[in-house]
């Protein structure tokens, strides 16, 4: 049950808003600013960190959740 709760919590933290997709869209369209590129990199680093929580010492009892980009 604990493992399921941790995985559900991780799923809820995955980016869904315009911060991630807006930057990706701008890059895909060739209309990205330096800020868009930097923002997307931060979001991708965040997603990678979320996907690696199972590698943390103490998982699933203790999880050091990454902080989403502001």
PyMOL Python script that loads the backbone (N, CA, C, O; Angstrom):
from pymol import cmd

cmd.read_pdbstr("""\
ATOM      1  N   UNK A   1       0.822  -1.196   0.000  1.00  0.00           N
ATOM      2  CA  UNK A   1       0.000   0.000   0.000  1.00  0.00           C
ATOM      3  C   UNK A   1       0.870   1.267   0.000  1.00  0.00           C
ATOM      4  O   UNK A   1       0.566   2.240  -0.689  1.00  0.00           O
ATOM      5  N   UNK A   2       1.942   1.235   0.774  1.00  0.00           N
ATOM      6  CA  UNK A   2       2.836   2.392   0.835  1.00  0.00           C
ATOM      7  C   UNK A   2       3.422   2.706  -0.536  1.00  0.00           C
ATOM      8  O   UNK A   2       3.461   3.864  -0.954  1.00  0.00           O
ATOM      9  N   UNK A   3       3.874   1.672  -1.228  1.00  0.00           N
ATOM     10  CA  UNK A   3       4.464   1.861  -2.558  1.00  0.00           C
ATOM     11  C   UNK A   3       3.442   2.488  -3.507  1.00  0.00           C
ATOM     12  O   UNK A   3       3.783   3.385  -4.278  1.00  0.00           O
ATOM     13  N   UNK A   4       2.214   2.029  -3.455  1.00  0.00           N
ATOM     14  CA  UNK A   4       1.161   2.572  -4.316  1.00  0.00           C
ATOM     15  C   UNK A   4       0.926   4.046  -4.012  1.00  0.00           C
ATOM     16  O   UNK A   4       0.790   4.852  -4.932  1.00  0.00           O
ATOM     17  N   UNK A   5       0.877   4.403  -2.742  1.00  0.00           N
ATOM     18  CA  UNK A   5       0.666   5.804  -2.362  1.00  0.00           C
ATOM     19  C   UNK A   5       1.800   6.696  -2.844  1.00  0.00           C
ATOM     20  O   UNK A   5       1.560   7.815  -3.298  1.00  0.00           O
ATOM     21  N   UNK A   6       3.028   6.213  -2.751  1.00  0.00           N
ATOM     22  CA  UNK A   6       4.177   6.994  -3.212  1.00  0.00           C
ATOM     23  C   UNK A   6       4.109   7.178  -4.725  1.00  0.00           C
ATOM     24  O   UNK A   6       4.360   8.271  -5.233  1.00  0.00           O
ATOM     25  N   UNK A   7       3.776   6.123  -5.432  1.00  0.00           N
ATOM     26  CA  UNK A   7       3.689   6.231  -6.893  1.00  0.00           C
ATOM     27  C   UNK A   7       2.551   7.154  -7.320  1.00  0.00           C
ATOM     28  O   UNK A   7       2.694   7.893  -8.294  1.00  0.00           O
ATOM     29  N   UNK A   8       1.439   7.126  -6.616  1.00  0.00           N
ATOM     30  CA  UNK A   8       0.338   8.049  -6.918  1.00  0.00           C
ATOM     31  C   UNK A   8       0.758   9.494  -6.653  1.00  0.00           C
ATOM     32  O   UNK A   8       0.426  10.400  -7.417  1.00  0.00           O
ATOM     33  N   UNK A   9       1.488   9.691  -5.563  1.00  0.00           N
ATOM     34  CA  UNK A   9       1.976  11.034  -5.256  1.00  0.00           C
ATOM     35  C   UNK A   9       2.926  11.522  -6.337  1.00  0.00           C
ATOM     36  O   UNK A   9       2.880  12.689  -6.728  1.00  0.00           O
ATOM     37  N   UNK A  10       3.786  10.633  -6.822  1.00  0.00           N
ATOM     38  CA  UNK A  10       4.700  11.005  -7.903  1.00  0.00           C
ATOM     39  C   UNK A  10       3.909  11.381  -9.153  1.00  0.00           C
ATOM     40  O   UNK A  10       4.214  12.379  -9.806  1.00  0.00           O
ATOM     41  N   UNK A  11       2.913  10.598  -9.479  1.00  0.00           N
ATOM     42  CA  UNK A  11       2.100  10.862 -10.673  1.00  0.00           C
ATOM     43  C   UNK A  11       1.444  12.245 -10.595  1.00  0.00           C
ATOM     44  O   UNK A  11       1.372  12.956 -11.597  1.00  0.00           O
ATOM     45  N   UNK A  12       0.975  12.617  -9.424  1.00  0.00           N
ATOM     46  CA  UNK A  12       0.322  13.921  -9.243  1.00  0.00           C
ATOM     47  C   UNK A  12       1.310  15.073  -9.413  1.00  0.00           C
ATOM     48  O   UNK A  12       0.907  16.192  -9.730  1.00  0.00           O
ATOM     49  N   UNK A  13       2.582  14.811  -9.208  1.00  0.00           N
ATOM     50  CA  UNK A  13       3.602  15.857  -9.304  1.00  0.00           C
ATOM     51  C   UNK A  13       4.143  16.053 -10.719  1.00  0.00           C
ATOM     52  O   UNK A  13       4.858  17.021 -10.977  1.00  0.00           O
ATOM     53  N   UNK A  14       3.814  15.154 -11.628  1.00  0.00           N
ATOM     54  CA  UNK A  14       4.310  15.288 -12.999  1.00  0.00           C
ATOM     55  C   UNK A  14       3.749  16.544 -13.651  1.00  0.00           C
ATOM     56  O   UNK A  14       2.586  16.885 -13.434  1.00  0.00           O
ATOM     57  N   UNK A  15       4.555  17.233 -14.443  1.00  0.00           N
ATOM     58  CA  UNK A  15       4.100  18.493 -15.049  1.00  0.00           C
ATOM     59  C   UNK A  15       2.957  18.286 -16.037  1.00  0.00           C
ATOM     60  O   UNK A  15       3.000  17.400 -16.891  1.00  0.00           O
ATOM     61  N   UNK A  16       1.943  19.122 -15.896  1.00  0.00           N
ATOM     62  CA  UNK A  16       0.805  19.080 -16.797  1.00  0.00           C
ATOM     63  C   UNK A  16       0.448  20.468 -17.322  1.00  0.00           C
ATOM     64  O   UNK A  16      -0.306  20.598 -18.286  1.00  0.00           O
ATOM     65  N   UNK A  17       0.984  21.485 -16.695  1.00  0.00           N
ATOM     66  CA  UNK A  17       0.579  22.849 -17.017  1.00  0.00           C
ATOM     67  C   UNK A  17       1.343  23.467 -18.168  1.00  0.00           C
ATOM     68  O   UNK A  17       2.161  22.823 -18.825  1.00  0.00           O
ATOM     69  N   UNK A  18       1.056  24.716 -18.386  1.00  0.00           N
ATOM     70  CA  UNK A  18       1.636  25.432 -19.514  1.00  0.00           C
ATOM     71  C   UNK A  18       3.116  25.734 -19.332  1.00  0.00           C
ATOM     72  O   UNK A  18       3.799  26.022 -20.315  1.00  0.00           O
ATOM     73  N   UNK A  19       3.635  25.677 -18.104  1.00  0.00           N
ATOM     74  CA  UNK A  19       5.060  25.935 -17.897  1.00  0.00           C
ATOM     75  C   UNK A  19       5.924  24.996 -18.702  1.00  0.00           C
ATOM     76  O   UNK A  19       6.879  25.422 -19.352  1.00  0.00           O
ATOM     77  N   UNK A  20       5.595  23.731 -18.662  1.00  0.00           N
ATOM     78  CA  UNK A  20       6.357  22.729 -19.403  1.00  0.00           C
ATOM     79  C   UNK A  20       5.968  22.728 -20.870  1.00  0.00           C
ATOM     80  O   UNK A  20       6.819  22.897 -21.743  1.00  0.00           O
ATOM     81  N   UNK A  21       4.704  22.541 -21.137  1.00  0.00           N
ATOM     82  CA  UNK A  21       4.251  22.388 -22.525  1.00  0.00           C
ATOM     83  C   UNK A  21       4.355  23.678 -23.318  1.00  0.00           C
ATOM     84  O   UNK A  21       4.598  23.639 -24.525  1.00  0.00           O
ATOM     85  N   UNK A  22       4.177  24.821 -22.668  1.00  0.00           N
ATOM     86  CA  UNK A  22       4.319  26.095 -23.372  1.00  0.00           C
ATOM     87  C   UNK A  22       5.731  26.284 -23.898  1.00  0.00           C
ATOM     88  O   UNK A  22       5.930  26.723 -25.031  1.00  0.00           O
ATOM     89  N   UNK A  23       6.713  25.947 -23.061  1.00  0.00           N
ATOM     90  CA  UNK A  23       8.113  26.060 -23.486  1.00  0.00           C
ATOM     91  C   UNK A  23       8.418  25.050 -24.590  1.00  0.00           C
ATOM     92  O   UNK A  23       9.106  25.375 -25.558  1.00  0.00           O
ATOM     93  N   UNK A  24       7.911  23.835 -24.447  1.00  0.00           N
ATOM     94  CA  UNK A  24       8.154  22.813 -25.464  1.00  0.00           C
ATOM     95  C   UNK A  24       7.526  23.217 -26.792  1.00  0.00           C
ATOM     96  O   UNK A  24       8.133  23.031 -27.846  1.00  0.00           O
ATOM     97  N   UNK A  25       6.323  23.765 -26.751  1.00  0.00           N
ATOM     98  CA  UNK A  25       5.659  24.213 -27.982  1.00  0.00           C
ATOM     99  C   UNK A  25       6.460  25.307 -28.670  1.00  0.00           C
ATOM    100  O   UNK A  25       6.634  25.284 -29.889  1.00  0.00           O
ATOM    101  N   UNK A  26       6.948  26.268 -27.886  1.00  0.00           N
ATOM    102  CA  UNK A  26       7.728  27.364 -28.460  1.00  0.00           C
ATOM    103  C   UNK A  26       9.001  26.834 -29.128  1.00  0.00           C
ATOM    104  O   UNK A  26       9.385  27.299 -30.201  1.00  0.00           O
ATOM    105  N   UNK A  27       9.645  25.866 -28.490  1.00  0.00           N
ATOM    106  CA  UNK A  27      10.852  25.271 -29.066  1.00  0.00           C
ATOM    107  C   UNK A  27      10.510  24.524 -30.344  1.00  0.00           C
ATOM    108  O   UNK A  27      11.201  24.665 -31.353  1.00  0.00           O
ATOM    109  N   UNK A  28       9.450  23.730 -30.305  1.00  0.00           N
ATOM    110  CA  UNK A  28       9.037  22.956 -31.484  1.00  0.00           C
ATOM    111  C   UNK A  28       8.714  23.856 -32.676  1.00  0.00           C
ATOM    112  O   UNK A  28       8.950  23.483 -33.826  1.00  0.00           O
ATOM    113  N   UNK A  29       8.176  25.033 -32.395  1.00  0.00           N
ATOM    114  CA  UNK A  29       7.785  25.961 -33.457  1.00  0.00           C
ATOM    115  C   UNK A  29       8.917  26.887 -33.885  1.00  0.00           C
ATOM    116  O   UNK A  29       8.738  27.719 -34.774  1.00  0.00           O
ATOM    117  N   UNK A  30      10.078  26.747 -33.257  1.00  0.00           N
ATOM    118  CA  UNK A  30      11.203  27.610 -33.593  1.00  0.00           C
ATOM    119  C   UNK A  30      11.018  29.034 -33.110  1.00  0.00           C
ATOM    120  O   UNK A  30      11.599  29.964 -33.668  1.00  0.00           O
ATOM    121  N   UNK A  31      10.212  29.209 -32.076  1.00  0.00           N
ATOM    122  CA  UNK A  31       9.891  30.537 -31.565  1.00  0.00           C
ATOM    123  C   UNK A  31      10.259  30.657 -30.086  1.00  0.00           C
ATOM    124  O   UNK A  31       9.624  31.406 -29.344  1.00  0.00           O
ATOM    125  N   UNK A  32      11.274  29.924 -29.664  1.00  0.00           N
ATOM    126  CA  UNK A  32      11.628  29.875 -28.251  1.00  0.00           C
ATOM    127  C   UNK A  32      12.603  30.976 -27.871  1.00  0.00           C
ATOM    128  O   UNK A  32      13.527  31.303 -28.615  1.00  0.00           O
ATOM    129  N   UNK A  33      12.374  31.532 -26.706  1.00  0.00           N
ATOM    130  CA  UNK A  33      13.322  32.489 -26.134  1.00  0.00           C
ATOM    131  C   UNK A  33      14.345  31.705 -25.307  1.00  0.00           C
ATOM    132  O   UNK A  33      14.175  30.511 -25.064  1.00  0.00           O
ATOM    133  N   UNK A  34      15.393  32.382 -24.887  1.00  0.00           N
ATOM    134  CA  UNK A  34      16.363  31.739 -23.998  1.00  0.00           C
ATOM    135  C   UNK A  34      15.679  31.277 -22.717  1.00  0.00           C
ATOM    136  O   UNK A  34      16.030  30.242 -22.151  1.00  0.00           O
ATOM    137  N   UNK A  35      14.701  32.054 -22.271  1.00  0.00           N
ATOM    138  CA  UNK A  35      13.940  31.706 -21.073  1.00  0.00           C
ATOM    139  C   UNK A  35      13.139  30.419 -21.273  1.00  0.00           C
ATOM    140  O   UNK A  35      13.063  29.590 -20.367  1.00  0.00           O
ATOM    141  N   UNK A  36      12.543  30.249 -22.450  1.00  0.00           N
ATOM    142  CA  UNK A  36      11.800  29.021 -22.759  1.00  0.00           C
ATOM    143  C   UNK A  36      12.717  27.804 -22.700  1.00  0.00           C
ATOM    144  O   UNK A  36      12.357  26.772 -22.132  1.00  0.00           O
ATOM    145  N   UNK A  37      13.899  27.932 -23.288  1.00  0.00           N
ATOM    146  CA  UNK A  37      14.856  26.825 -23.319  1.00  0.00           C
ATOM    147  C   UNK A  37      15.300  26.476 -21.901  1.00  0.00           C
ATOM    148  O   UNK A  37      15.367  25.301 -21.540  1.00  0.00           O
ATOM    149  N   UNK A  38      15.602  27.492 -21.100  1.00  0.00           N
ATOM    150  CA  UNK A  38      16.033  27.270 -19.719  1.00  0.00           C
ATOM    151  C   UNK A  38      14.907  26.649 -18.896  1.00  0.00           C
ATOM    152  O   UNK A  38      15.143  25.747 -18.093  1.00  0.00           O
ATOM    153  N   UNK A  39      13.693  27.132 -19.097  1.00  0.00           N
ATOM    154  CA  UNK A  39      12.536  26.608 -18.373  1.00  0.00           C
ATOM    155  C   UNK A  39      12.303  25.138 -18.692  1.00  0.00           C
ATOM    156  O   UNK A  39      12.068  24.331 -17.792  1.00  0.00           O
ATOM    157  N   UNK A  40      12.368  24.797 -19.957  1.00  0.00           N
ATOM    158  CA  UNK A  40      12.144  23.407 -20.350  1.00  0.00           C
ATOM    159  C   UNK A  40      13.213  22.489 -19.753  1.00  0.00           C
ATOM    160  O   UNK A  40      12.913  21.373 -19.332  1.00  0.00           O
ATOM    161  N   UNK A  41      14.448  22.960 -19.720  1.00  0.00           N
ATOM    162  CA  UNK A  41      15.522  22.158 -19.131  1.00  0.00           C
ATOM    163  C   UNK A  41      15.244  21.885 -17.652  1.00  0.00           C
ATOM    164  O   UNK A  41      15.435  20.766 -17.176  1.00  0.00           O
ATOM    165  N   UNK A  42      14.794  22.909 -16.931  1.00  0.00           N
ATOM    166  CA  UNK A  42      14.471  22.729 -15.513  1.00  0.00           C
ATOM    167  C   UNK A  42      13.343  21.724 -15.321  1.00  0.00           C
ATOM    168  O   UNK A  42      13.404  20.884 -14.424  1.00  0.00           O
ATOM    169  N   UNK A  43      12.311  21.806 -16.164  1.00  0.00           N
ATOM    170  CA  UNK A  43      11.184  20.870 -16.073  1.00  0.00           C
ATOM    171  C   UNK A  43      11.623  19.446 -16.387  1.00  0.00           C
ATOM    172  O   UNK A  43      11.163  18.498 -15.750  1.00  0.00           O
ATOM    173  N   UNK A  44      12.499  19.294 -17.354  1.00  0.00           N
ATOM    174  CA  UNK A  44      12.977  17.951 -17.694  1.00  0.00           C
ATOM    175  C   UNK A  44      13.832  17.377 -16.566  1.00  0.00           C
ATOM    176  O   UNK A  44      13.744  16.187 -16.264  1.00  0.00           O
ATOM    177  N   UNK A  45      14.652  18.212 -15.947  1.00  0.00           N
ATOM    178  CA  UNK A  45      15.448  17.754 -14.808  1.00  0.00           C
ATOM    179  C   UNK A  45      14.535  17.324 -13.661  1.00  0.00           C
ATOM    180  O   UNK A  45      14.811  16.340 -12.974  1.00  0.00           O
ATOM    181  N   UNK A  46      13.467  18.053 -13.463  1.00  0.00           N
ATOM    182  CA  UNK A  46      12.481  17.723 -12.432  1.00  0.00           C
ATOM    183  C   UNK A  46      11.820  16.376 -12.724  1.00  0.00           C
ATOM    184  O   UNK A  46      11.686  15.540 -11.831  1.00  0.00           O
ATOM    185  N   UNK A  47      11.410  16.170 -13.973  1.00  0.00           N
ATOM    186  CA  UNK A  47      10.778  14.894 -14.345  1.00  0.00           C
ATOM    187  C   UNK A  47      11.733  13.724 -14.147  1.00  0.00           C
ATOM    188  O   UNK A  47      11.325  12.665 -13.670  1.00  0.00           O
ATOM    189  N   UNK A  48      12.995  13.905 -14.508  1.00  0.00           N
ATOM    190  CA  UNK A  48      13.991  12.847 -14.309  1.00  0.00           C
ATOM    191  C   UNK A  48      14.131  12.545 -12.818  1.00  0.00           C
ATOM    192  O   UNK A  48      14.166  11.381 -12.421  1.00  0.00           O
ATOM    193  N   UNK A  49      14.210  13.580 -12.002  1.00  0.00           N
ATOM    194  CA  UNK A  49      14.326  13.383 -10.551  1.00  0.00           C
ATOM    195  C   UNK A  49      13.109  12.632 -10.004  1.00  0.00           C
ATOM    196  O   UNK A  49      13.255  11.761  -9.146  1.00  0.00           O
ATOM    197  N   UNK A  50      11.920  12.960 -10.491  1.00  0.00           N
ATOM    198  CA  UNK A  50      10.720  12.237 -10.062  1.00  0.00           C
ATOM    199  C   UNK A  50      10.793  10.767 -10.452  1.00  0.00           C
ATOM    200  O   UNK A  50      10.411   9.890  -9.676  1.00  0.00           O
ATOM    201  N   UNK A  51      11.278  10.507 -11.640  1.00  0.00           N
ATOM    202  CA  UNK A  51      11.353   9.125 -12.111  1.00  0.00           C
ATOM    203  C   UNK A  51      12.444   8.316 -11.423  1.00  0.00           C
ATOM    204  O   UNK A  51      12.497   7.094 -11.567  1.00  0.00           O
ATOM    205  N   UNK A  52      13.311   8.987 -10.681  1.00  0.00           N
ATOM    206  CA  UNK A  52      14.399   8.290  -9.986  1.00  0.00           C
ATOM    207  C   UNK A  52      14.184   8.171  -8.482  1.00  0.00           C
ATOM    208  O   UNK A  52      15.102   7.770  -7.767  1.00  0.00           O
ATOM    209  N   UNK A  53      13.007   8.507  -7.990  1.00  0.00           N
ATOM    210  CA  UNK A  53      12.791   8.441  -6.536  1.00  0.00           C
ATOM    211  C   UNK A  53      12.970   7.026  -6.000  1.00  0.00           C
ATOM    212  O   UNK A  53      13.375   6.844  -4.852  1.00  0.00           O
ATOM    213  N   UNK A  54      12.673   6.031  -6.815  1.00  0.00           N
ATOM    214  CA  UNK A  54      12.798   4.647  -6.362  1.00  0.00           C
ATOM    215  C   UNK A  54      14.251   4.248  -6.118  1.00  0.00           C
ATOM    216  O   UNK A  54      14.509   3.226  -5.482  1.00  0.00           O
ATOM    217  N   UNK A  55      15.196   5.033  -6.611  1.00  0.00           N
ATOM    218  CA  UNK A  55      16.621   4.756  -6.407  1.00  0.00           C
ATOM    219  C   UNK A  55      17.143   5.372  -5.112  1.00  0.00           C
ATOM    220  O   UNK A  55      18.292   5.144  -4.735  1.00  0.00           O
ATOM    221  N   UNK A  56      16.310   6.147  -4.435  1.00  0.00           N
ATOM    222  CA  UNK A  56      16.744   6.809  -3.211  1.00  0.00           C
ATOM    223  C   UNK A  56      16.877   5.809  -2.065  1.00  0.00           C
ATOM    224  O   UNK A  56      16.099   4.861  -1.955  1.00  0.00           O
ATOM    225  N   UNK A  57      17.870   6.038  -1.222  1.00  0.00           N
ATOM    226  CA  UNK A  57      18.023   5.242  -0.011  1.00  0.00           C
ATOM    227  C   UNK A  57      16.807   5.524   0.872  1.00  0.00           C
ATOM    228  O   UNK A  57      16.447   6.682   1.088  1.00  0.00           O
ATOM    229  N   UNK A  58      16.187   4.481   1.372  1.00  0.00           N
ATOM    230  CA  UNK A  58      15.032   4.652   2.245  1.00  0.00           C
ATOM    231  C   UNK A  58      13.695   4.580   1.536  1.00  0.00           C
ATOM    232  O   UNK A  58      12.651   4.566   2.187  1.00  0.00           O
ATOM    233  N   UNK A  59      13.710   4.534   0.207  1.00  0.00           N
ATOM    234  CA  UNK A  59      12.464   4.433  -0.550  1.00  0.00           C
ATOM    235  C   UNK A  59      11.797   3.102  -0.223  1.00  0.00           C
ATOM    236  O   UNK A  59      12.514   2.106  -0.135  1.00  0.00           O
ATOM    237  N   UNK A  60      10.515   3.009  -0.041  1.00  0.00           N
ATOM    238  CA  UNK A  60       9.482   4.029  -0.161  1.00  0.00           C
ATOM    239  C   UNK A  60       9.121   4.695   1.158  1.00  0.00           C
ATOM    240  O   UNK A  60       8.262   5.576   1.194  1.00  0.00           O
ATOM    241  N   UNK A  61       9.773   4.281   2.247  1.00  0.00           N
ATOM    242  CA  UNK A  61       9.433   4.857   3.547  1.00  0.00           C
ATOM    243  C   UNK A  61       9.783   6.334   3.596  1.00  0.00           C
ATOM    244  O   UNK A  61       9.008   7.147   4.099  1.00  0.00           O
ATOM    245  N   UNK A  62      10.950   6.676   3.075  1.00  0.00           N
ATOM    246  CA  UNK A  62      11.401   8.061   3.048  1.00  0.00           C
ATOM    247  C   UNK A  62      11.641   8.467   1.600  1.00  0.00           C
ATOM    248  O   UNK A  62      12.382   7.808   0.870  1.00  0.00           O
ATOM    249  N   UNK A  63      11.007   9.557   1.198  1.00  0.00           N
ATOM    250  CA  UNK A  63      11.184  10.063  -0.162  1.00  0.00           C
ATOM    251  C   UNK A  63      11.582  11.528  -0.083  1.00  0.00           C
ATOM    252  O   UNK A  63      10.901  12.333   0.552  1.00  0.00           O
ATOM    253  N   UNK A  64      12.683  11.865  -0.729  1.00  0.00           N
ATOM    254  CA  UNK A  64      13.120  13.257  -0.833  1.00  0.00           C
ATOM    255  C   UNK A  64      12.564  13.784  -2.154  1.00  0.00           C
ATOM    256  O   UNK A  64      13.189  13.643  -3.205  1.00  0.00           O
ATOM    257  N   UNK A  65      11.379  14.395  -2.084  1.00  0.00           N
ATOM    258  CA  UNK A  65      10.705  14.849  -3.297  1.00  0.00           C
ATOM    259  C   UNK A  65      11.436  16.043  -3.910  1.00  0.00           C
ATOM    260  O   UNK A  65      11.787  16.985  -3.200  1.00  0.00           O
ATOM    261  N   UNK A  66      11.664  16.008  -5.214  1.00  0.00           N
ATOM    262  CA  UNK A  66      12.259  17.173  -5.876  1.00  0.00           C
ATOM    263  C   UNK A  66      11.263  18.331  -5.881  1.00  0.00           C
ATOM    264  O   UNK A  66      10.051  18.127  -5.807  1.00  0.00           O
ATOM    265  N   UNK A  67      11.788  19.524  -5.968  1.00  0.00           N
ATOM    266  CA  UNK A  67      10.948  20.725  -5.987  1.00  0.00           C
ATOM    267  C   UNK A  67      10.688  21.114  -7.435  1.00  0.00           C
ATOM    268  O   UNK A  67      11.612  21.236  -8.239  1.00  0.00           O
ATOM    269  N   UNK A  68       9.415  21.303  -7.749  1.00  0.00           N
ATOM    270  CA  UNK A  68       9.036  21.692  -9.111  1.00  0.00           C
ATOM    271  C   UNK A  68       9.559  23.089  -9.424  1.00  0.00           C
ATOM    272  O   UNK A  68       9.599  23.950  -8.544  1.00  0.00           O
ATOM    273  N   UNK A  69       9.955  23.315 -10.663  1.00  0.00           N
ATOM    274  CA  UNK A  69      10.391  24.657 -11.050  1.00  0.00           C
ATOM    275  C   UNK A  69       9.283  25.682 -10.804  1.00  0.00           C
ATOM    276  O   UNK A  69       8.097  25.395 -10.963  1.00  0.00           O
ATOM    277  N   UNK A  70       9.703  26.866 -10.417  1.00  0.00           N
ATOM    278  CA  UNK A  70       8.746  27.925 -10.088  1.00  0.00           C
ATOM    279  C   UNK A  70       8.182  28.548 -11.286  1.00  0.00           C
ATOM    280  O   UNK A  70       7.359  29.457 -11.180  1.00  0.00           O
TER     281      UNK A  70
END
""", "prot")
cmd.dss("prot")
cmd.show_as("cartoon", "prot")
cmd.util.cbc("prot")
cmd.orient("prot")
